[in-house]
Amino acid sequence: MTDLSLALFIAVETCPESPYYPISAAWTLPDGSIKSSFILPDDNWPPHLCYSDRISDEAITSMGHSVKDVLLEMNLDLDASHVVGHRDFALSQALEHLVDALDIELAFEISTTTQDISELLGHDWRDELEDLAHETGLDLLQAEDQVRLMQLCWARRNDIL
């Protein structure tokens, strides 16, 4: 059974150089599971700015999905939901690149404000995420791990763990 009271989170991992093109995305589903995908670079993005320090180009090419497919799947999964991410890792700019590549409107509301994330994770959320990353061995630079860490932080704050 789906628990509609679960908080929904999103993260987009980007290449290390500005303008931070997305290379992978992860988001929670209403049942608490996490979905993630590598993102194939859009034809309009400069190839020399679409790389990862941790994922090979071959892995992204062989396992990645088009920008269109990733956005359509996000829209389907998160339709009419309120999703929270944090902008410490260029989330807003990366999502803009995704949306601009296709001129598709998101079917969900996304918030990256400090106030919204503080409401869900507490005022010391940055420290909490770092502590959890250290405890669990998860990497705050990877989209799927960011989402998992935000889920864990939220669960701890709400005494679910």
C-alpha positions in Angstrom: 0.0 0.0 0.0 1.2 3.5 -0.8 1.9 5.9 2.0 0.9 9.2 0.5 2.4 11.0 3.5 6.0 10.1 2.5 8.1 13.1 1.4 9.2 13.0 -2.2 12.8 14.0 -3.1 14.7 14.6 -6.3 18.4 15.0 -7.2 20.2 15.6 -10.4 23.9 14.8 -10.7 25.7 17.0 -13.1 29.0 17.2 -14.9 31.6 19.0 -12.7 31.9 22.1 -15.0 29.6 25.0 -15.5 26.9 25.1 -16.9 26.4 21.8 -15.1 24.6 19.6 -17.7 22.8 16.7 -16.1 24.3 13.2 -16.3 21.9 11.3 -14.0 18.7 11.9 -12.1 17.0 10.1 -9.2 13.6 10.7 -7.5 11.5 9.0 -4.9 8.2 7.4 -5.8 5.1 7.7 -3.6 5.8 4.2 -2.2 9.2 5.3 -1.0 11.2 3.5 -3.6 13.8 5.3 -5.7 14.0 5.5 -9.5 17.1 6.7 -11.2 18.5 7.0 -14.7 21.6 8.1 -16.6 20.8 10.9 -19.0 22.1 10.9 -22.6 23.4 14.4 -23.6 21.0 16.4 -25.7 22.3 17.1 -29.2 22.4 20.8 -28.3 24.8 20.3 -25.4 28.5 20.7 -26.0 30.1 17.2 -25.7 33.1 18.5 -23.8 30.8 19.7 -21.0 28.7 16.5 -20.7 30.9 14.1 -18.8 31.3 12.6 -15.3 34.3 12.2 -13.1 32.9 8.9 -11.8 30.8 7.4 -14.6 32.4 6.4 -17.9 31.0 7.8 -21.1 30.4 4.2 -22.2 28.2 3.4 -19.2 26.1 6.5 -19.8 25.8 5.7 -23.5 24.9 2.1 -23.0 22.6 2.5 -20.0 21.4 6.1 -20.4 18.0 7.3 -21.6 17.2 10.4 -23.7 16.3 13.6 -22.0 12.7 13.2 -23.3 12.3 9.7 -21.8 13.7 10.8 -18.4 11.4 13.8 -18.2 8.3 11.9 -19.4 9.0 9.2 -16.8 9.5 11.8 -14.1 6.2 13.4 -15.1 4.4 10.1 -15.1 5.8 9.1 -11.7 5.5 12.4 -9.9 2.3 13.8 -11.6 0.8 16.6 -9.4 3.2 15.9 -6.6 5.3 18.3 -4.5 9.0 17.2 -4.8 11.9 18.7 -2.8 15.5 18.8 -3.7 18.4 21.0 -2.6 20.3 23.3 -4.8 23.6 22.7 -3.2 24.4 20.5 -6.2 23.2 22.7 -9.1 19.8 21.0 -9.1 17.8 24.0 -10.4 20.2 24.6 -13.3 20.4 20.9 -14.2 16.6 20.7 -14.3 16.4 23.8 -16.5 18.7 22.1 -19.0 16.4 19.1 -19.0 13.3 21.1 -19.5 14.8 23.5 -22.0 16.1 20.7 -24.2 12.5 19.7 -25.0 10.4 22.6 -23.9 8.4 20.2 -21.8 6.6 21.5 -18.7 7.0 19.5 -15.5 3.8 17.9 -14.3 5.0 18.2 -10.7 6.0 21.1 -8.5 9.6 21.2 -7.5 11.0 23.2 -4.7 14.7 23.8 -3.9 14.2 26.5 -1.3 16.1 26.3 1.9 12.9 26.8 3.8 11.2 23.8 2.2 14.1 21.5 2.7 14.5 22.7 6.3 10.9 22.1 7.0 11.3 18.4 5.9 14.8 17.7 7.2 15.4 20.2 10.0 17.5 23.3 10.1 20.8 21.4 10.4 20.0 19.3 7.3 23.4 19.9 5.6 25.2 18.5 8.7 22.7 15.7 9.0 23.2 14.7 5.4 26.9 14.7 5.8 26.7 12.7 9.0 24.4 10.1 7.3 26.7 9.9 4.3 29.6 9.1 6.6 27.5 6.5 8.6 26.1 4.8 5.5 29.0 5.1 3.1 26.7 6.8 0.6 28.1 9.6 -1.7 26.5 13.0 -1.6 27.7 13.7 -5.1 25.6 10.8 -6.7 22.0 11.5 -7.4 20.6 8.2 -6.2 22.6 8.5 -3.0 21.5 12.1 -2.4 17.8 11.0 -2.6 18.4 8.1 -0.3 20.2 10.3 2.2 17.3 12.9 2.1 14.9 10.0 2.7 16.9 8.7 5.7 17.2 12.2 7.2 13.5 12.7 6.8 12.7 9.3 8.3 15.0 10.0 11.3 13.4 13.4 11.9 10.0 11.8 11.8 11.0 8.8 14.1 10.2 6.4 11.3 13.6 4.6 11.6 
